Amino acid sequence: MTSTTWSPGHRGPLTVTDDFLVLDDPAEQQVFTRPAEPGEGGCESVLMVQGMYCAACADAVESALAPLPGVQEARVHAATRRLVLRWDPQATRLSSLARAVGEAGYRLLPMAQALSVDARLKETRQALWRLFVAGFCMMQVMMYAWPAYVAEPGDIPADIDQLLRWASWVLSLPVVFFASGPFFRNAWTDLKRGRVGMDTPVSIGILVTFLASSAATFDPTGPWGHEVWFDSLTMFVFFLLGGRYLEFKARDRTAGALDALMNRLPETCEREQSDGRLERVSVRRLAVGDVVLLPAGQAFPGDGVLLSEQATVDEALLTGESRPVEHRAGDAVVAGSFNLGGPVRMRLTGLGPDTRFGQIVRLMEQASTEKPRLALLADRIAAPFLVLVLLAAAAAGVAWWQVEPARALAVAVAVLIVTCPCALSLATPAAMLAAAGRLARGGVLVRRLQAFETLAGIDTVVFDKTGTLTLDRLGLQALRLRPGADRSQVLNLAAALAQGSLHPSSRAVVAAREADAPAMALPLPALSDRREIAGQGMQARLEDGSTVRLGSAAFALTGTPAPDDGQPPEAPRVWLADAQGWLATLVLTEVLRDDALAAVQALQALGVRCWLLSGDRHAAARQVAGHLGIDRVVAQASPERKLDELGGWQRAGHRMAMVGDGLNDGPVLARADTSFALGHAAPLAQAQSDYVIQSGRLMDVVHTLVLARATLRTVRQNLVWAAVYNAVCVPLALVGWMPPWLAGVGMAASSLLVIGNALRLSRP
């Protein structure tokens, strides 16, 4: 194995042979590479980029890959350090592309490898060593510099003053050549490629300060001999490293929620061999049909069938169900859910991208690699801003040289440091990633980060009816009985007839009996010769030989009229008849979701209109709307009419969010300003939506809207802070009221404040 030591900020050519083997291994590629979308050709890989800190780093990686043969598109997200790479495997290999990125000073790794515990510990250890060296030397240098601040001119003998300077110079060497090493490497790599990165002004400031202070130390009587800045230099490096380390950890938390969910599958598991012995293998070497043994606390590596007698499973990510689910032998279990009980055996039926977990990971990858509009704007501003920083520092230095040469260097360095636009580049992605991670933990998947900005500004939510506001089943609304008949006995007889039928009306009758405690207390009547007549109903014989029927009026009543049940004529109903004729009328209705009314009322309380757009009958749509307090209803709408209605509302100035689940909702979900698909929705509906609600809870629409508004407020706060910080600190540095060490504190604090403000969104 050939490798080089890497730490946060480490750049320069990297050659890690094992990395290249992993990137080109077809079995390993199944985890991070998939065929591109139809019509685009090639493959799409999602990889982690190590060594990145800012938007300029992301641009450098994209620029290194874009001109290479076989590269169709390279897109890097600065906050998550993820690269989405579309490439042609016939024209190039991933290892060749990784070498090109290595020459640019970065390192490409599969996410599972980049996010491993060992890699994170190594990053943290290297960063802490640099921080420790800078901090220790800073304290010593400050101790030597303190007499110059408190003593009167002439109090310190010249030889002692020179000795303190030499001691400070020696202690500054490890700060410049070890602790500051990443800044210089980053800046040199950028300059070689004709770029100005965010480490360029920092490196110039460190280098100029050190060289001027060294000149004053070596030649006290020369033009620079009147003052040294070793204390400002070491303090600046310490504060900058400390701020960058805390920023690294905080940023890890913002994107960490997504990382933890996307990488929850185990690296290895125990596979059962034909002789019953167990062997530990990589999950990427598993195949459909394998039997695996999973200990408690491990995620299921694929979809499969449970072979053990029972298992307690956490399916929160996949279904939104917060409580553990009990499964029995023969039940289906899904990849990514956690085994909470003892060891269990399962047979694999699906792996990788073919599983529901694989589809969820793809949605999350899409969200975590997208650059929101505000982030793209900030990135475009950051690059030219860095050039202006260098020009402003040079101009400040020249101007102060004319007025007070002794302070010219300190002012120029302070301007270089204080104006670094790190906070500006982090303002938007940090907030949106924190919000996306929080939603992911609650079972809401964000497909586009840009949707947060859109959702925060909507004024109307349009609901589909069937399967969205209502469940995919009927329920009993009213029961009209023949005089003298007992309700519980009638329900029992109807349920006995309906058992075994898959017709929605039959299932509603069985569910009505199960919800009626007195009926459940009675045994089901014994029936014989039970059969289902397609399109008509169920028929059977009682023990006395008489016939009972459940179904349509024409089938059950055989011409005998039934009394009026007082319900709308278009309401679905079934009739029950015995030897004496009509026995009961069961009026059915669509079952509203438990939280439908609460969700509509909560949205209205937030100032959002709620409308209904359905392909169902007018009466059914108006009935549901009446129950929920929805005042605008469009019914019997074809997919084309739904598009026309939504487009008309948008042209009238409304900003629309659409909530749907059906195949026919796909076009209108795509047309809406932003959209939600429920977890059971058709694949087309999920593909066209911005948010996928795994739990199917409509209240999650409300929670997402509230969080989107909070996210946009946080983004605006971050952008305002970044602007105010520069508006205040740049003039202070220009007039000489901000020394370099304080500029370093301000630069680090601005980035930390942006990240810390975003982290508030990740809290429940």
C-alpha positions in Angstrom: 0.0 0.0 0.0 1.3 3.4 -1.0 -0.1 6.4 0.9 0.6 9.9 2.1 -0.5 11.5 5.3 -3.5 13.7 4.9 -5.1 16.2 7.2 -7.7 18.9 6.9 -6.4 21.4 4.5 -3.7 19.0 3.1 -3.3 19.6 -0.5 -0.7 18.9 -3.1 -0.3 15.8 -5.3 -1.7 12.8 -3.5 -1.1 9.2 -4.6 -3.1 6.6 -2.7 -3.0 3.3 -4.6 -5.7 1.7 -2.6 -8.0 4.6 -3.4 -7.6 4.0 -7.1 -8.2 0.3 -6.7 -11.5 1.0 -4.9 -12.6 3.6 -7.5 -12.0 1.2 -10.4 -13.4 -2.0 -8.7 -16.7 -2.9 -10.4 -18.1 -4.4 -7.2 -17.2 -1.2 -5.2 -18.5 1.0 -8.0 -22.0 -0.4 -7.5 -22.2 1.7 -4.3 -21.4 5.1 -5.7 -21.9 4.8 -9.4 -25.1 4.3 -11.4 -26.1 4.6 -15.1 -26.9 8.2 -16.0 -30.5 9.3 -16.8 -31.9 8.0 -20.1 -30.7 10.0 -23.1 -27.6 11.4 -21.3 -25.4 8.3 -21.6 -22.4 7.3 -19.5 -22.4 6.9 -15.7 -23.0 9.1 -12.7 -20.8 8.8 -9.6 -21.1 10.6 -6.2 -17.8 10.9 -4.4 -16.4 12.9 -1.5 -13.6 15.5 -2.0 -11.1 15.7 0.8 -9.1 18.9 1.4 -11.9 21.4 0.6 -12.8 24.4 2.7 -14.6 26.9 0.6 -16.4 27.7 -2.7 -13.1 28.4 -4.3 -12.0 24.9 -3.6 -15.2 23.5 -5.2 -14.5 25.6 -8.3 -10.9 24.4 -8.4 -12.1 20.7 -8.4 -14.7 21.4 -11.1 -12.0 23.2 -13.2 -9.6 20.3 -12.9 -12.1 17.8 -14.1 -14.1 19.7 -16.8 -11.5 19.6 -19.6 -10.6 15.9 -19.2 -11.6 13.4 -21.8 -14.7 11.4 -20.9 -16.0 14.0 -18.3 -19.5 15.1 -19.2 -20.2 17.1 -16.1 -18.6 17.8 -12.7 -20.5 19.5 -10.0 -19.1 20.1 -6.4 -21.1 21.2 -3.4 -18.8 23.2 -1.1 -20.7 22.6 2.2 -21.0 18.8 1.8 -17.8 18.3 -0.1 -19.6 16.0 -2.5 -18.8 15.6 -6.2 -21.4 14.6 -8.7 -19.5 13.3 -11.7 -21.1 12.3 -15.0 -18.5 10.4 -17.1 -18.1 8.0 -20.0 -16.5 4.7 -18.8 -15.5 4.0 -22.5 -13.3 7.1 -22.6 -11.7 7.2 -19.1 -11.4 5.6 -15.7 -12.3 7.0 -12.3 -8.7 6.4 -11.1 -7.4 8.7 -13.9 -9.9 11.4 -12.9 -8.9 11.0 -9.3 -5.2 11.4 -10.2 -6.1 14.7 -11.9 -7.9 15.9 -8.8 -5.0 14.8 -6.7 -2.6 16.9 -8.8 -4.9 19.9 -8.1 -4.4 19.2 -4.4 -7.5 17.3 -3.4 -8.5 13.7 -2.9 -11.5 11.7 -4.2 -13.0 8.9 -2.1 -16.2 6.9 -1.9 -18.4 8.3 0.8 -18.3 5.2 2.9 -14.5 5.3 3.0 -14.3 9.1 3.5 -16.8 9.0 6.4 -15.2 6.0 8.1 -14.2 6.4 11.8 -10.5 5.9 11.1 -10.5 8.7 8.4 -12.3 11.1 10.7 -10.0 10.4 13.6 -7.0 11.0 11.4 -8.4 14.3 10.2 -9.2 15.4 13.7 -5.8 14.4 15.1 -3.9 16.3 12.5 -6.0 19.4 12.9 -5.6 19.3 16.7 -1.8 18.9 16.4 -1.6 22.0 14.2 -3.9 23.9 16.6 -1.9 22.8 19.6 1.5 23.9 18.1 0.0 27.3 17.1 -1.6 27.8 20.5 1.5 26.8 22.6 3.8 29.0 20.5 1.3 31.9 20.6 1.3 31.9 24.4 5.1 31.9 24.6 5.4 34.6 22.0 2.8 36.7 23.8 4.8 36.3 27.0 7.9 37.6 25.3 6.0 40.5 23.6 4.2 41.6 26.7 7.1 43.7 28.1 7.1 45.9 25.0 3.4 46.8 25.5 3.7 47.8 29.2 7.3 49.2 29.4 8.1 52.8 28.8 10.6 53.7 26.0 14.1 52.9 27.2 13.1 50.6 30.1 14.1 47.5 28.3 17.8 47.3 27.4 18.6 46.9 23.7 20.2 43.5 24.2 17.3 42.1 26.1 14.9 43.5 23.6 16.8 41.8 20.8 16.9 38.5 22.8 13.1 38.6 23.1 12.8 39.2 19.4 15.0 36.2 18.6 13.1 34.0 21.0 9.8 35.1 19.4 11.3 34.4 15.9 12.3 30.9 16.9 8.9 30.1 18.4 7.2 31.5 15.2 9.0 29.0 12.9 6.8 26.0 13.8 3.7 28.2 13.5 4.7 29.3 10.0 6.2 26.1 8.6 4.0 23.5 10.3 0.8 25.0 11.6 0.4 27.3 8.6 1.4 24.7 6.1 -2.0 24.0 4.7 -2.6 27.7 3.9 0.6 27.9 1.9 -0.1 24.7 0.0 -3.6 25.7 -0.9 -2.5 29.1 -2.0 0.4 27.8 -4.1 -1.8 25.2 -5.8 -4.4 27.9 -6.7 -1.8 30.3 -8.0 -0.2 27.6 -10.2 -3.6 27.1 -11.8 -4.0 30.8 -12.3 -6.7 31.1 -9.5 -7.1 33.2 -6.4 -8.5 31.1 -3.5 -9.6 32.0 -0.1 -6.3 30.9 1.4 -4.3 33.3 -0.9 -4.9 36.5 1.1 -4.3 34.6 4.3 -1.0 33.1 3.1 0.2 36.5 1.8 -0.7 38.1 5.2 1.2 35.4 7.1 4.2 35.4 4.8 4.6 39.2 4.6 4.2 39.6 8.4 6.8 36.9 9.1 9.3 38.2 6.5 9.0 41.8 7.7 9.3 40.7 11.4 12.3 38.5 10.5 14.0 41.4 8.7 13.5 43.5 11.8 15.0 40.8 14.0 18.0 40.2 11.7 18.7 43.9 11.1 17.3 46.0 14.0 18.8 49.1 12.6 17.3 48.6 9.1 14.2 50.0 7.6 12.0 47.4 9.2 13.8 47.2 12.5 11.5 49.5 14.6 8.8 46.8 15.2 8.0 43.1 15.0 4.6 41.4 14.7 5.4 37.8 15.8 2.6 38.1 18.4 0.0 39.2 15.9 1.2 36.5 13.5 0.9 33.6 16.0 -2.4 34.8 17.4 -3.8 35.1 13.9 -2.8 31.6 12.9 -4.1 30.2 16.2 -7.4 31.9 15.9 -7.8 31.0 12.2 -6.9 27.3 12.8 -9.2 27.2 15.9 -12.1 28.8 13.9 -11.5 26.5 11.0 -11.4 23.4 13.2 -14.7 24.4 14.9 -16.2 25.3 11.5 -15.1 21.8 10.2 -16.8 20.1 13.2 -19.9 22.3 12.9 -20.2 21.8 9.2 -19.8 18.1 9.8 -22.9 18.3 12.0 -25.0 20.2 9.4 -24.2 17.6 6.7 -23.7 14.8 9.2 -27.4 14.0 9.6 -27.6 13.3 5.9 -24.3 11.4 5.9 -25.4 9.2 8.8 -28.6 8.3 7.1 -27.1 7.6 3.7 -24.3 5.5 5.2 -26.2 3.4 7.7 -25.7 0.1 6.0 -23.0 -2.1 7.6 -19.6 -2.5 5.9 -19.6 -6.2 6.5 -22.0 -8.9 7.7 -22.0 -12.6 8.4 -23.2 -14.8 5.4 -24.4 -18.3 6.0 -22.6 -20.9 3.9 -24.2 -24.1 2.5 -22.7 -26.2 5.4 -24.2 -23.8 8.0 -20.9 -22.1 8.8 -20.7 -18.3 8.9 -18.2 -16.1 7.0 -17.8 -12.4 7.2 -18.0 -10.7 3.9 -18.3 -7.1 2.5 -21.9 -6.2 1.9 -20.9 -5.4 -1.7 -20.1 -9.1 -2.2 -23.6 -10.2 -1.2 -26.0 -11.6 -3.8 -29.8 -12.1 -3.9 -30.7 -15.4 -2.2 -27.9 -15.2 0.4 -28.8 -15.9 4.0 -27.2 -13.5 6.5 -27.1 -13.3 10.3 -27.5 -9.8 11.8 -26.6 -9.0 15.4 -28.7 -6.5 17.4 -28.1 -2.9 16.5 -27.1 -3.5 12.9 -29.0 -2.3 9.8 -30.4 -4.8 7.3 -28.0 -4.8 4.3 -30.7 -5.4 1.8 -34.4 -6.1 1.3 -35.3 -9.6 2.3 -37.5 -12.1 4.1 -37.2 -12.8 7.8 -36.3 -16.4 8.6 -36.1 -16.0 12.4 -39.3 -16.4 14.5 -39.5 -12.7 15.2 -37.6 -9.4 15.1 -38.0 -5.9 16.4 -37.2 -3.4 13.7 -36.7 0.4 13.6 -38.1 1.6 10.2 -38.2 5.3 11.1 -36.3 6.5 8.0 -38.3 4.4 5.6 -41.8 4.8 6.9 -41.7 7.7 9.3 -43.0 5.3 12.0 -41.2 6.4 15.2 -42.1 3.2 17.2 -40.3 -0.1 16.6 -42.2 -2.6 14.5 -42.6 -6.3 15.3 -42.1 -8.7 12.4 -42.7 -12.5 12.2 -41.0 -15.2 10.2 -41.9 -14.7 6.5 -42.4 -11.0 6.8 -40.6 -8.6 4.5 -37.9 -6.5 6.0 -36.2 -3.5 4.2 -32.7 -2.4 3.8 -31.6 0.4 6.1 -34.0 -0.5 8.9 -32.3 -1.5 12.2 -32.6 -4.8 14.0 -33.3 -3.8 17.6 -33.6 -7.3 19.2 -31.3 -10.3 19.3 -29.6 -11.9 16.3 -31.9 -12.6 13.3 -31.5 -14.5 10.1 -32.9 -13.2 6.8 -32.8 -14.2 3.1 -31.9 -11.4 0.7 -34.3 -10.5 -2.1 -32.9 -7.1 -3.2 -29.6 -5.2 -2.9 -28.2 -1.8 -3.6 -30.1 0.6 -5.9 -32.9 -2.0 -6.3 -34.0 -1.5 -2.7 -36.2 1.2 -1.3 -33.3 2.4 0.8 -31.2 2.7 -2.4 -33.9 5.0 -3.9 -34.0 7.1 -0.8 -30.2 7.5 -0.8 -30.4 8.7 -4.4 -32.9 11.3 -3.4 -30.8 12.4 -0.5 -27.6 12.5 -2.7 -29.5 14.7 -5.2 -30.4 17.1 -2.4 -27.0 17.2 -0.8 -25.2 17.9 -4.1 -27.5 20.6 -5.4 -26.4 24.2 -5.1 -29.3 26.5 -4.2 -29.7 29.7 -6.2 -28.6 31.9 -3.3 -25.5 29.7 -2.8 -24.6 30.0 -6.5 -25.0 33.8 -6.3 -22.7 33.9 -3.3 -20.1 31.7 -5.1 -20.1 34.0 -8.1 -19.5 37.0 -5.8 -16.8 35.3 -3.8 -14.3 34.8 -6.6 -14.0 38.4 -7.9 -14.3 39.6 -4.3 -11.0 37.9 -3.5 -9.3 39.9 -6.3 -10.7 43.1 -4.8 -9.4 42.0 -1.4 -5.8 41.8 -2.7 -6.2 45.2 -4.5 -7.7 46.8 -1.4 -4.9 45.5 0.8 -2.2 46.7 -1.6 -3.9 50.1 -1.9 -4.1 50.4 1.9 -0.5 49.5 2.4 0.6 52.1 -0.2 -1.6 54.8 1.3 -0.4 54.1 4.9 3.3 54.0 3.7 2.8 57.7 2.7 1.3 58.6 6.0 2.9 56.3 8.6 5.3 53.7 7.2 5.5 51.9 10.6 1.8 50.9 10.4 1.5 50.2 6.6 2.3 46.5 6.9 -0.1 45.8 9.7 -2.9 47.6 8.0 -2.4 45.7 4.7 -2.3 42.4 6.5 -5.4 43.2 8.5 -7.3 44.1 5.3 -6.1 40.8 3.7 -7.4 38.8 6.6 -10.6 40.5 7.6 -12.2 40.5 4.1 -12.0 36.8 3.4 -15.5 35.9 2.2 -15.8 32.4 3.9 -19.0 33.5 5.8 -20.6 34.6 2.6 -20.0 31.3 0.9 -21.3 29.3 3.8 -24.4 31.4 4.6 -26.9 29.5 2.4 -25.7 25.9 2.1 -25.1 25.5 5.9 -28.7 26.5 6.8 -30.3 24.4 4.1 -28.3 21.3 4.8 -29.1 21.6 8.5 -32.8 21.8 7.7 -32.6 18.9 5.2 -30.9 16.7 7.8 -33.5 17.5 10.4 -36.3 16.6 8.0 -34.5 13.4 6.9 -34.5 12.2 10.6 -38.2 12.8 10.7 -38.9 10.8 7.5 -39.2 13.7 5.0 -36.7 13.5 2.1 -35.7 16.7 0.4 -35.0 16.3 -3.3 -34.0 19.9 -4.1 -32.5 22.3 -1.6 -33.7 25.2 -3.7 -37.3 24.1 -2.7 -36.8 25.6 0.8 -36.7 29.1 -0.7 -39.7 28.4 -2.8 -41.8 26.8 -0.1 -41.1 29.6 2.3 -42.9 32.0 -0.1 -46.0 29.9 -1.0 -49.5 31.3 -0.3 -51.6 28.3 -1.4 -51.4 24.5 -0.8 -53.4 22.5 -3.4 -54.3 18.9 -2.3 -55.3 16.0 -4.3 -58.1 14.1 -2.7 -57.9 10.3 -3.2 -54.9 8.8 -1.4 -53.8 12.2 -0.2 -56.5 13.7 2.0 -58.2 10.4 2.2 -56.9 6.9 2.7 -57.0 4.2 0.0 -60.0 2.5 1.6 -63.7 3.1 2.5 -65.3 3.3 5.9 -68.8 3.0 7.3 -70.6 6.3 7.5 -74.1 5.2 8.4 -76.0 2.0 9.1 -79.8 1.8 8.4 -81.4 -1.3 10.0 -84.7 -3.1 9.6 -86.9 -2.5 12.6 -86.1 -4.9 15.3 -82.7 -5.9 13.9 -79.6 -5.7 16.3 -76.7 -3.6 15.1 -74.0 -5.9 16.3 -75.6 -9.0 14.9 -76.1 -7.3 11.5 -72.5 -6.2 11.4 -71.4 -9.7 12.3 -73.5 -11.2 9.5 -72.2 -8.7 6.9 -68.6 -9.2 8.0 -69.0 -13.0 7.8 -70.2 -12.6 4.2 -67.5 -10.1 3.3 -64.5 -12.0 4.7 -62.0 -13.1 2.1 -63.2 -10.6 -0.6 -60.7 -8.0 -1.8 -63.4 -5.6 -3.0 -63.1 -2.2 -1.2 -66.7 -2.4 0.0 -66.2 -5.8 1.5 -63.0 -4.7 3.3 -64.8 -1.6 4.6 -67.5 -3.9 6.1 -65.0 -6.1 7.8 -63.2 -3.1 9.2 -66.5 -1.7 10.5 -67.1 -4.9 12.4 -63.6 -4.8 13.9 -64.1 -1.2 15.1 -67.4 -2.2 16.9 -66.6 -3.7 20.3 -70.1 -5.3 20.8 -69.9 -6.9 17.4 -66.4 -8.2 18.1 -67.7 -9.8 21.3 -70.0 -12.0 19.3 -68.9 -15.1 17.3 -69.3 -14.9 13.5 -72.3 -16.9 12.2 -71.6 -20.1 10.5 -72.0 -19.9 6.7 -71.9 -22.4 3.9 -71.7 -22.3 0.2 -70.2 -18.8 0.3 -69.3 -17.4 -3.1 -68.6 -14.0 -4.7 -70.4 -13.0 -7.9 -68.1 -10.6 -9.8 -69.5 -7.1 -9.9 -72.5 -7.9 -7.8 -71.7 -9.1 -4.3 -71.4 -12.0 -1.8 -73.9 -14.8 -1.3 -74.0 -17.7 1.3 -76.4 -20.0 3.3 -77.1 -19.9 7.0 -77.4 -23.0 9.1 -81.2 -23.1 8.5 -80.6 -23.2 4.8 -81.8 -19.7 4.0 -79.8 -17.4 1.7 -78.2 -14.2 2.7 -76.7 -11.6 0.3 -74.5 -8.6 0.5 -73.9 -6.3 -2.4 -75.6 -4.0 -4.9 -79.3 -3.3 -4.6 -80.2 -5.2 -7.7 -78.3 -8.3 -6.5 -79.1 -8.3 -2.7 -82.7 -7.1 -2.8 -83.9 -8.8 -6.0 -86.4 -6.1 -6.8 -87.6 -5.4 -3.2 -87.2 -1.7 -2.5 -85.2 -0.5 0.5 -86.2 2.5 2.6 -84.5 5.8 2.2 -81.3 6.0 4.3 -81.2 9.8 4.3 -77.8 9.9 2.7 -76.9 11.6 -0.7 -77.8 9.2 -3.5 -74.3 9.2 -5.0 -72.7 8.0 -1.7 -71.3 4.4 -2.1 -73.4 1.8 -0.2 -74.0 -1.9 0.0 -77.2 -3.7 1.0 -77.7 -6.8 3.2 -80.7 -9.1 2.7 -81.9 -12.3 4.3 -84.9 -14.6 3.6 -87.3 -11.8 4.7 -85.9 -9.3 2.3 -84.0 -6.1 3.1 -82.1 -6.2 6.4 -79.7 -3.3 6.4 -78.1 -0.5 4.3 -74.5 0.2 4.9 -73.6 3.7 3.6 -69.8 4.0 3.0 -67.6 7.0 2.6 -63.9 7.7 2.0 -61.9 7.7 5.2 -60.1 10.9 5.9 -56.5 10.7 7.1 -56.4 11.1 10.9 -54.4 14.4 10.7 -56.1 15.8 7.5 -58.3 18.3 9.4 -55.4 19.3 11.8 -53.1 19.9 8.8 -55.6 22.0 6.9 -56.4 24.1 10.0 -52.7 24.5 10.8 -51.9 25.7 7.3 -54.8 28.2 7.4 -53.5 29.5 10.7 -50.2 30.1 9.0 -52.0 32.3 6.4 -51.9 29.7 3.7 -55.0 28.9 1.6 -56.0 25.3 1.1 -57.7 24.2 -2.1 -58.8 20.8 -3.5 -58.0 19.6 -7.0 -59.4 16.2 -7.7 -60.3 13.9 -10.5 -63.2 12.4 -8.5 -66.9 13.3 -8.6 -68.1 16.7 -7.6 -70.2 15.3 -4.7 -67.3 13.2 -3.3 -64.9 16.1 -3.6 -67.3 18.6 -2.0 -68.0 16.2 0.9 -64.3 15.9 1.8 -63.8 19.7 1.4 -66.8 20.4 3.6 -65.4 18.1 6.4 -62.0 19.9 6.2 -63.1 23.5 5.7 -61.7 23.8 2.2 -63.6 26.5 0.3 -62.3 26.1 -3.3 -62.9 22.8 -5.0 -62.2 21.7 -8.6 -63.5 18.1 -9.3 -63.7 15.7 -12.2 -60.4 17.2 -13.4 -58.3 15.3 -15.9 -54.5 15.6 -15.7 -54.7 18.1 -18.5 -57.3 20.2 -16.8 -55.3 20.0 -13.5 -52.4 21.6 -15.4 -54.6 24.3 -16.8 -56.2 25.1 -13.5 -52.8 25.3 -11.7 -51.3 27.4 -14.5 -54.3 29.8 -14.2 -53.8 30.2 -10.5 -50.1 30.8 -11.0 -50.8 33.4 -13.7 -53.1 35.1 -11.2 -50.1 35.6 -8.9 -50.6 32.7 -6.5 -47.5 30.7 -5.4 -48.6 27.1 -5.3 -47.5 24.0 -3.4 -49.1 20.8 -4.6 -49.6 17.6 -2.5 -50.4 14.4 -4.3 -49.7 10.7 -4.6 -51.1 9.3 -7.9 -49.6 8.6 -11.3 -51.9 11.3 -12.7 -50.4 13.8 -10.2 -47.0 13.7 -11.8 -47.5 16.6 -14.3 -49.1 18.9 -11.9 -46.5 18.2 -9.2 -43.8 19.2 -11.7 -45.8 22.3 -12.7 -46.3 23.6 -9.1 -43.8 26.0 -7.6 -43.0 23.3 -5.1 -44.5 19.9 -4.4 -44.9 17.1 -1.9 -45.4 13.4 -2.7 -46.5 10.9 0.0 -44.3 7.9 0.7 -46.6 5.4 -1.0 -46.9 7.6 -4.1 -46.4 6.4 -7.6 -42.7 6.5 -8.7 -43.6 9.3 -11.3 -45.2 11.4 -8.5 -42.1 11.0 -6.3 -39.8 11.8 -9.2 -41.6 15.1 -9.9 -41.8 16.3 -6.3 -39.5 18.3 -4.2 -40.3 16.6 -0.9 -41.2 12.9 -0.3 -43.1 12.3 3.0 -42.3 8.7 3.9 -44.8 8.5 6.8 -47.8 9.8 4.8 -48.6 12.2 7.6 -50.1 15.4 6.3 -48.9 17.3 9.3 -45.4 16.8 8.0 -46.4 19.3 5.2 -47.0 21.9 7.9 -43.8 21.1 9.7 -41.8 21.3 6.5 -43.4 24.7 5.7 -42.6 26.1 9.1 -39.0 24.8 8.9 -38.6 26.3 5.3 -39.7 29.7 6.6 -37.2 29.4 9.5 -34.5 28.3 7.1 -35.0 31.3 4.8 -34.9 33.6 7.8 -31.6 32.0 8.9 -30.2 32.3 5.4 -31.1 36.0 5.4 -29.6 36.5 8.8 -26.4 34.8 7.7 -26.2 36.9 4.5 -26.9 40.1 6.5 -24.3 39.2 9.1 -21.7 38.5 6.3 -22.5 41.9 4.7 -22.5 43.8 8.0 -19.3 42.1 9.1 -17.5 43.3 6.0 -19.1 46.7 6.0 -17.9 47.3 9.6 -14.6 45.5 9.7 -13.1 46.6 6.4 -13.2 50.3 7.2 -11.8 49.6 10.7 -8.9 47.7 9.1 -8.3 50.4 6.5 -8.1 53.2 9.1 -5.7 51.1 11.2 -8.0 50.4 14.2 -8.0 46.6 13.7 -4.6 44.8 14.2 -3.9 41.5 12.3 -4.6 39.3 15.2 -8.0 40.8 15.8 -8.8 40.5 12.1 -8.1 36.8 12.4 -10.5 36.6 15.3 -13.1 38.4 13.3 -12.7 36.2 10.3 -12.9 33.0 12.3 -15.8 34.3 14.4 -17.9 35.3 11.3 -17.7 31.8 9.8 -18.5 30.2 13.2 -21.5 32.5 13.7 -22.9 31.5 10.3 -22.5 27.8 11.0 -23.8 28.1 14.6 -26.8 30.0 13.4 -27.5 27.3 10.9 -27.1 24.5 13.5 -30.2 25.9 15.3 -32.3 24.5 12.5 -31.1 20.9 13.2 -32.6 21.0 16.7 -36.2 19.5 17.0 
